[in-house]
Amino acid sequence: MPRGAHRAAALRRCLALALPLALLVVAAGTSHTGVARAAPFEANDTSWEGGATLYGIAKGELGEARVIVVKTLNWSELRPSDGVLVLHPTQPLEAGPSDAFMKAGGRLAILDDFGAGDRILRRFKIERTRAPAKPIASLRNNPDLPLAEPAFDPNRGAGPHPVVANVQRLVLNHPTALIHPNLSPVLRIRAVGEPDAIVAVAGQVGEGRLFAMSDPSAVIDGMLRYPGNRAFAAGLARYLVEPANRAGGPGRLFIVANDFKQEGGFGGDETLGDALESQLEGMIAALADARKEGLPPWSLAVVAGALALATALWVWRTSARPYASPLPRYARPVALIARGGVAGRYAMLAARTSPRSLALLELKSALYEAVAVRVAPHEAPNAERVVAAVRERAGNAVATALREEIAGMNRVEAAVVAGRKPRVRAADLDRAARIVGRALESLGAPGMGIDALRARGLAPPAQGTLPEGRPVGTGSDHQESRSIT
């Protein structure tokens, strides 16, 4: 097929595969944006879970100019006389700015049950726990809607906390409870057959105050129709910015909810440590949200689009590439290691890629086999017997040279068995082939001269002559009695 036809076919396959993936991407990107729905506690949401009523109560208590709803909490804009109300945070507050804000006199309230508030409160040794299964009082006898009442700490005064000074009972909605070691209890749920549970605590941090409550649903629009809940919301708004004579003049109330950003440092000073801590906490929060709720819709659309593009490029590149027809199996050459018999062994030893150590060990095997067959058929040959047999037939010179070669062969064999790769030079193999060939001829092995060894792949090609001046591999080699070195 011409190259242009290849590319045209590849393009058609690419489009056929990418179209369904593109539709999937579009569906993933639009399935979450078709209906706009406000998150709980939003100040402009008047539904059951909205925060419009809470916002209105705070403005009625403090004035519209002193209540500020923000999506980005800029710590550098806060003053010690201000207060911050955090509703169901999805990421923790930055430790450095929030601690500095409270130590300077600021007041911070955290209302959260299942969000990231536990990571904020854990710094103050406040832990979450489950609410009582059998509260003494509940709305419509529903244990998920227990009634909380002001808690009195006899060790810290008989009066209730200022936040609940006008509260008799507060209706909760699927709350959790808090365990605290030192802070003052503010609200509690009385239980039957188990200890009472604390749902709100307060304490001093430096010159400021920390207030924590384990049920933010108590201040949503649907719950603020109850008098105790409205009194609690009004008391909390006043508590966070009063008394008015605090440093910095009349305070402002900043309200943040759900997913909000943070920037700056309290007092305008943000150290490198604060910035790094902020980035680290943001990464931890993002990973926790992804593990709990999955990736956001936009990231799924990006991943799907990237996969669709990568798949389309792969299909285009592979489909447009012409391939040569593979050689049939019956026509392929047989690997040397797979060849059997004498011919296969010859081919393996004679191959250029085979290590010389194999040929050297083959020479040793041939030498020992000749001695076992012709000299001592009933005895296992060893180095001494082989050398003795050659000395008897070829003289001391050949026997002495053979002893040295056998010692070298033994060293090579030990290295091969140990898994190492011994180095055998071509000159070493040539010398060993000449000496072993002389020994084999002396033992009466037919056709085992140096020329025969080279023909069988057991010796390298001739590269010179013997010291006597005779060509390598002559038929009269076995008649020489002088030393071969």
N, C-alpha and C positions, 0 to 999 in steps of 0.2 A: 504494500500500500504506500503511495507517495507520502512524503512528510507532511504536506499540507492537509491531506485527508486525515492523517493521524491527529493533527492538532484540531481539526474541525470536530472529529468524533470525541476527542477529549473535552472540548468546550461544551458539547451537548451533554456529556455525562456530568460535567461540573455544574451546569445550570440545573440539571434534573435533581442533583443531590442538594444543592445550596438552596433551592426554592423552599422545600419543606422546613429546612432549618431557619431560614429567614422568617417564615410565617410563625415558627415557634418563638423566635426572638420578639417579634411584634406582639404576640399574645402575652409573653411574659412581661413585656414592658407596659402593656396597656391594661392587663387584668387587675392591677393594683391602683390604677389611676382613674378608673371609670366613675367611681363614686367617692366624693370627698367626704371624709368623716373626721370631725374634730376629736382630738385625744381628750381623755378625762382631765378635769381640773382646769381646762382652758378658760381664761377670763371672759371670752366672748361667746362661750357655749352655754345656752340656757336649757340644755337637755338634762336628763336625770343625773348624769355624771359630770355635768359642767361645773364651772367655778364662777359663773356670773354673779350668783347671790353672795358668795363669800367676798368677791371684789366690791360689790355694792355695800355690804356691811362695813368693810374696812374703810371705804370712802366716807360713809356716814359717821364713823367714829373719829377719823383723823382729818378728813377733808380731802378733796380730790387731788390737790397738788402734792400731797404727802404719800400717796399710794402709787407705786410705780410697778407695772408688770413688764418684765423684760425677758428676752430670749437669750441674751448674753449678759452674764453677771460680771461686770468689770469691777474688780476689787479695788482698783485705784480710785474709783469714784465714790467709794463709801467713806462715811465719817464715823467716829466712835459713837455718835448719838443715833445712828441708823439701826434698823433691824432688818433681818432677812428671813423670809418664810419660804421654806423649801417643801414642795409637795411631790411625793412619789418620784424621787430622782432616779433616772436610769443610769447615771454615772456618779461616782463619789465626788464630794467637794474636795478641792485641792487643800491639802493639809496645812501647808505654810500660810497662805493668805487667810484661811478661815480661823486658824488658831491666833494669828496676829490680830485679826479683827476683834475677836472676843476678848483677848487679853487687854486690848486698848479700851474696852468698854462697850463694844457692839454686842447685840443680842441676836442669837440664831435659833430658829425653830425648825425642826425636821419632823415632818409628818409622813410616815412611810410604813408599809406593811410587808410588801414583797419586792420592792425595788432595790436600789443600790444603797439605801440608807444604812443597812447593817455595816457596810464597810466604813461609813463615816462614824457611826456610833461606837464601833469596836475600838477606836482609838481612845475612847473614854470609858472602856470596860463595860459597855452596855451591850447585852446580848439579847437576841430574839428567842422566844419560846412560844409554844402553842397556848392558845386561850383555853379556859376551862370548858370541859364538855357539858357540864351541868351548872350553868349560872343560876343564882337564886332568883334573879329578876331578868326577864327578857321581853321583847316586844312580841305580842301575839303568841307567847309561849314558844318562840322559835329560838333555839340555843345559838343560832348564827347571828341573831340580833340581840345580843345581851345589853343590859343597862349598866353603865358605869356610874360611879358616884365619887365625889371628892374624897381623897385619902387624907387622913390626919396622921402626922408623925408626932407622937407625944414627946420624942426627944428633941424636936426642933420647933416646938410651939404648937398651940392648940388650934390655931386658925387655919383655914384652907389657903391654898396657894392663890395669888391674885388672879391667875387665869380663870379659875373656877370659883371665884368668890360669889358669883351670882348663879351658879349651876347647882341644881338639885340632882338631876339625873341626865345622863348623856346617852343617846341611842347610838350603838356601834353597829357596824356592818361587816361581818366576817373578819373580826380583828385578830391580830396576834398579841402577844404579851411581851413584856420586857423584864429582863433580869438585871439588876443594878446593885453594885456594892455599896456606894456611898451617896448617891444623889437622892434628893427628896422625892417621895412619891406624890403624885398630883391626882391621878385617877386610878381607880381600882375596880375590878369585877369580883364581887363576892360569889363564892362557889359552894356547892353542896358536895361533901365527901372528899374535897381536895383543897389545897391552900388557895387563898385569894390570889388573883393575878393583877399585877400592876400594868397599866396600859399607857401611862404618861409619867415622866419624871422631869425634874429640873435641877439645875445646879449652877454654881458659880465657876467661871473659867477666867482667871485673872480679874479684871475689872468688869468683865461682861457676864452674860448669862447664856446657858444652853438649855433649850427645852426640846424634849423628844416625846413623840406620841406614836404608837404602833398601829393607828388606824386613820389614814387620811380620808377614808370614805365618810367619816363623821362630818365633814365640812363640804360635801358635794351638794348640789342644788336639791336633790331629792331628799336629803337628810336634814337640811336646814329649815324645814317646815316645823320641826319640833323645837319648842322653846328652849330646852336645855342646850341643844346644839347651837342655836343662834346666840345664846348667852356666852357659850364657850368661844365661838368665832370672834365676837366683839371683845371679850376679855383678852384673847390672844393678840389681837391687833393692837390694843392699848398697851399690853405688857411689853411688846417688842420695841416700842418707841418711847415709852414713858419711863421715868418722870421727865418732864420737859426741861428741867434744869440741868440735864446731863451735859457734859462738855460738847460743844459744837452747836448748841441751840436745839430747836425742835427737830426731832429726828424724822426720817422718811422710812417708809416700809417698802422694801423691794420683795416682789413675789416672783418666784420661778417655779416651774412645774415640768415634770417629765424629762424630756431631752432638752437640755440647755447647754450653752457654751460658757466657758470661763476664760478670762484674760486678765492680764495685769497683776500687780501685787498690791497688797493693802499699804496705803501710805505712799503709793507711787514707786516703791522700791521692789523690784522683782529680781531676785538673785538667779544665778545660773542653776543653782540647786533647785529652786522653785520651778524654773522652766523645765528642767529635766524631769522632775517629779510629776509635773503636769502632763508631759508627754507620755510618761510611763503609765500613769493612771488612766489616761485616755486609751492607750493601747490595751491595757488589761480590761477596761470596760467594754471596748469594742469586741474583744475576743469572747468575753463572757456573754455579751448579747448575741453574738453569732452562734455560740454553743447552745444557748437557751432558746432563741427564737429563729435561728437560721439566718442566712445572708439576706441583706435588704434586696428589694426587687430590682433596683438599678444594677447592682453587682451581678445578679443572675443574668440580666439582659446583656451585660458586657461580656461575661464568660461565655454565654451562648453565642454571641456574635463572633467572638474570637475563635471558638471551636468551629463554627460554620466556615469562617474564612480559612482557617488552617486546613480543614477537610477539603474545601474546594481547591486550594492550592496543591494539596497532595494528589488529588485526583487528576488535576490538570497536568502536573509534572509526570506522574507515572503512566497515565494513559497515552501521553504524546511521545513517550520514549519507545523507539523500536527495539525489539529484542531479537537476538539471533536464535535460530532453532537449536535446541540442545542436541548434543551428539547422542545417538542411541546407546543404551547400556552395553549391548553386545559388541559395539564397535569401540568402546573405550579401552584404553590400555589397562592391564591388570597391574595393581601395585606390586612393587618388589616384595614387600613383606607378605603378600597374599599368594605368591607363587610357591608351589610345593616341589619336593624332590631335590635332586642334585642341581638341576638347572635353576630352580628358584634360589637355592642357597648361593650358587655361583653369581647369579644376577645381583643378589643383595650385597655380597661382599665386593663385587667389582664396581658397584655404583659409586659415582663421584661423591654422593652425599653421605655414604656410609663412613663412619669413623674408622681410622686405621687400627684402632685397638681391637675391633672385631676380627680383622684379618690376622693380627698378631696372635690372638687367642685361638684362631683356627689352625695356625701353624703348630701351636703347642698341642692342640687336640690330635692333629695328624701324627705328630711325633710320638706321643704316648700310645696311640692306637697301634702304630707300627711295632713298637716294642712289645706291647701286650700280645700281638698276633704272632710275631716271628721269633721272639727271644724267650719270653716267660708267659706262655699261654695260661698258666694256672695261678699267676701272681698279679696282684694289682700293681701297675707300674708307678714309680715315684721318680723324683729327680735323680737320686743316687743310682738307681737301677738303669735309668735311661743313659746317664753319663757313662756308667760302667760298660754298658753294651756298646756304645759308640766308641769308647776308648779301645775296646778289644778289637774292633773291626777297622777303625779309621785312625787310630793313634792318639797321642796325648794332645797334639795341637788342636785338632777338631774338637776333642772332648772338653778341653779347657775353655775354648770359645763357646761351646754349647752350654757349659755350666753357667757362664755369665749371662747368656741370652735367656736361659730358663729362669734365672733370678729376676731379670727384668720383666719377663712375662708374668711371673708370680706377683710382682708389684702392680702391674697393670690390671691383672685379674682382681686383686684385692680392691683396687680403686673402683672398678666397674661394679663389683658386688656392693660396695658401700654407697653407690649412687653418685659417685663423682665422675668427672669427665677427664680421664688421663690424657696427657699430650703425647702423642706418638708422631715423631717426624718421619718424613718419607725416607730419609737416610737410615733411620733406625729400622724401619720395616724392611728396607732393601738388604741391610746387613743380616737381619734375622732370617730372611728368606734364603740368602746364600748359605748360611750356616746350617739351617734346618734341612735345606735341600741336600747338602753334602752328607749330613747325618742319615737322612732317609735312604740315600743311595748306598751308603755303607751298610745299612741294615737290610738291603735287598729289596726295598720297595720299588717296584718297576715304574718307570716314567715319572720319577719324583725329582728330577733335576730342576735347576732354576728356571729353565725354559718352560718346563711343564708347569711349574708353580705359577709363572707369569700367565701362561695360557689359561690356567684355572682361576685367575684373579686373586691368588694368594700372595703375589709379590708385585711390586710396582715395575713399570717398564725399565729397561736397562738404561743406566745413566753413565756408565764408564766400564772399566775393566778391573780385574783383580790385581793385587800388587805384583803378581808374577808376570803381568803383561798379557795374560790370556783374556780373550773376550769373555764377558760374563755369560755363564750358562753353557760353556763348552762341554762336550761329552767326556773329556779327560779330567774334569775337576776332581772326580773321586780318587784319582791316582796320586794327587799331590799330598805330600806329608808335611809341607811347611805351614807355618802359622797363617791363618786367614784373619786379617785385621783390617 
